[in-house]
Amino acid sequence: MKQFSHLKFARRWFILACCSLSILACNKPPQILSHEVISTRPHDPSAFTQGLQLVGGRLFESTGQYGASTVREVDPLTGKILRSRALSAREFGEGLTHFKNELWVLTWKEQTVHVFDPDSLKPLRKFNYQGEGWGLTNDGNDLIMSNGSDVLQWMNASDFSVVRRVHVTDAGNPVNMLNELEWVNGEIFANIFMTERIARIDPKSGRVTGWLDLKNLRSQLAKPHRAEVLNGIAHDAKTGNFLITGKYWPALFEVQVR
């Protein structure tokens, strides 16, 4: 009986210790990430950039504005538009992701996601969803969507239905205006709309684990320009660097994040 009591006590101590470690991990403040600009490349200054993704050296981009929304492939070094397809003039293009060799593009208020062939940009199919569409990425199994709130939604690729939702928080407070998304090595990088800040997010808990402040990039744009907010995050799996741009930015920055 005495031995049993010791084992029972040890088990309770172990559970309490694990819970304490978990609480400490959850309360750990986000890391402040640093960065270095590796290169500056040309970018179409007329592009109202919404989504950006680099896949096997190929750069895909979606642009917004009614009557000017497109999905396109762009040369990542020169900024030259290699091919482009316009969305309906009644649609406002939003986030983009390359998923299972297809391009998925959201629309803002039209509640439609379009699927394109990445080589021809030929429309393949489309699905409907509820609410607004902002950013889009994927974890290899499901698509992940933002809608301008603090919520990320995992979407089933077969019918674009909601699989699960995660609320994004920093120190327990909701992080709103989640916009352009990028899945990087098991974490989500999300641009916060109307800022030059990017949050690194744990996809399981929704907790922000790091902040990246890129406000210095806009000051490096050649004038004159009509550049608006930062929007466009593409991860280069080969180098580990990021390609960053914004709405109407005349430059695409290659950035190393540490």
C-alpha positions, 0 to 999 in steps of 0.5 A: 500500500505504501509503494502504491501511494508513492507511485500515485503521488509521483504520477500526480506530481508528473501531471502537475509538472507537465501542466505547469510547463504547458502553461509556461509555454503558452505564456511565453512572449512572442519572439521578435524576429530580425531580417536582412534584405538580400536582394531587391527585384523589379515588381509590377507597380500596377499590381494590387498584390493579394497573394504570392507563392513561389513553387519550384522556382516559379512565382505565382501572384493574385491581384485585386480591384474590381475590373483589374483582378488577375491570377498570373505567373511572374518571373521572380527575378525580373518581375516580367509577367509570363502569363495572366488570366483576368477574373470577372470584372465583378470579382475582387481577387484575394489570396492565392495558394498552390495546392496539389499542382493547382492554383486556388484563388479567393475572392473578397465579397463574392464568396467564390474560390477559383481553381486554375491549372498553373501551366495554362491558367485555365479555370478548372472548377470553383466553390462557394463559401460563407463570409469574406475571403482574404488570405489563403495557404495550405498545410499539404492536406487542407487549405487554410483561409483568413477572412480579416478577423482573428480566425483561421479556417481549415477548408476541405479541398473536395468541397471547400467546407470548413474542417476546423477553426483556430483563433489567433492570439498574442498573450491571450488577446485576439489578433485581428485583420489576418490577411495574406498567409504562407505555410512555412515548415509547420508554421503560418506566417500572416500579414496583418492588414494595414500594417507592415507586421507579419505574425508567425503562428502556431497552427495548433494553438493559434498562438503568435510565436513571433513578430516580424516588423518590415516597416523599413521596406517601404522606405527603400522603394524608389520614388515616385510611387503609389505604394500602399500596405505590405501584402505578399509573402512567398517562401523560397524553400531552396534558400529559406528566404522570403520574397516580400512585396505590397500593393502597388509596390515597384519592388520585390524584396528577398528577405532573410529572416532570423 
